């Protein structure tokens, strides 16, 4: 399976939201980073926001957001 590069995102968040995120990730057996990605993809999918995906070759493509 080919992998694509990821981007780093750093942000500040209310401690209560961080704890809720940690709990949600734990319940889903996900990392916090993966839980954030799932939440963003779900939001974009429900709101018709396209996500620009990187191909393994490094180029990008536009496509509909996917919801799991």
C-alpha positions as CSV (number, residue, x, y, z in Angstrom):
1,X,0.0,0.0,0.0
2,X,1.4,3.4,-1.0
3,X,1.6,6.1,1.6
4,X,1.3,9.8,1.2
5,X,3.0,12.6,3.1
6,X,1.1,14.2,5.9
7,X,1.0,17.8,7.1
8,X,1.6,18.9,10.7
9,X,-1.2,21.0,12.3
10,X,-0.7,22.6,15.7
11,X,-3.5,24.4,17.5
12,X,-4.7,25.3,21.0
13,X,-7.9,23.8,22.4
14,X,-9.9,24.1,25.6
15,X,-8.8,21.4,28.1
16,X,-12.3,20.0,28.3
17,X,-12.5,19.6,24.5
18,X,-9.1,17.9,24.5
19,X,-10.3,15.4,27.2
20,X,-13.5,14.8,25.2
21,X,-11.5,14.2,22.1
22,X,-9.2,11.8,24.0
23,X,-12.2,9.9,25.3
24,X,-13.8,9.7,21.8
25,X,-10.6,8.5,20.3
26,X,-10.2,5.9,23.0
27,X,-13.7,4.6,22.4
28,X,-13.1,4.3,18.7
29,X,-9.7,2.7,19.2
30,X,-8.0,5.5,17.3
31,X,-5.2,7.9,17.9
32,X,-6.1,11.5,18.7
33,X,-4.7,12.6,15.3
34,X,-6.8,10.0,13.5
35,X,-9.9,10.9,15.4
36,X,-9.4,14.6,14.4
37,X,-9.0,13.5,10.8
38,X,-12.2,11.4,11.0
39,X,-14.2,14.3,12.5
40,X,-13.0,16.7,9.9
41,X,-13.8,14.3,7.0
42,X,-17.2,13.6,8.5
43,X,-18.0,17.4,8.8
44,X,-16.8,18.1,5.3
45,X,-18.8,15.2,3.9
46,X,-22.0,16.3,5.6
47,X,-21.5,19.9,4.4
48,X,-20.4,19.3,0.8
49,X,-16.9,20.5,1.3
50,X,-14.4,18.9,-1.1
51,X,-11.2,17.6,0.3
52,X,-8.1,17.9,-1.8
53,X,-6.4,14.5,-1.6
54,X,-2.7,13.8,-2.4
55,X,-1.9,10.9,-4.7
56,X,1.0,8.7,-3.8
57,X,2.9,10.4,-6.6
58,X,2.7,13.7,-4.7
59,X,0.2,15.4,-7.0
60,X,-3.2,16.3,-5.7
61,X,-6.8,15.7,-6.8
62,X,-10.1,17.1,-5.7
63,X,-12.8,14.8,-4.6
64,X,-15.9,14.7,-2.5
65,X,-15.3,14.2,1.2
66,X,-15.9,10.7,2.4
67,X,-17.8,9.8,5.5
68,X,-17.1,6.5,7.4
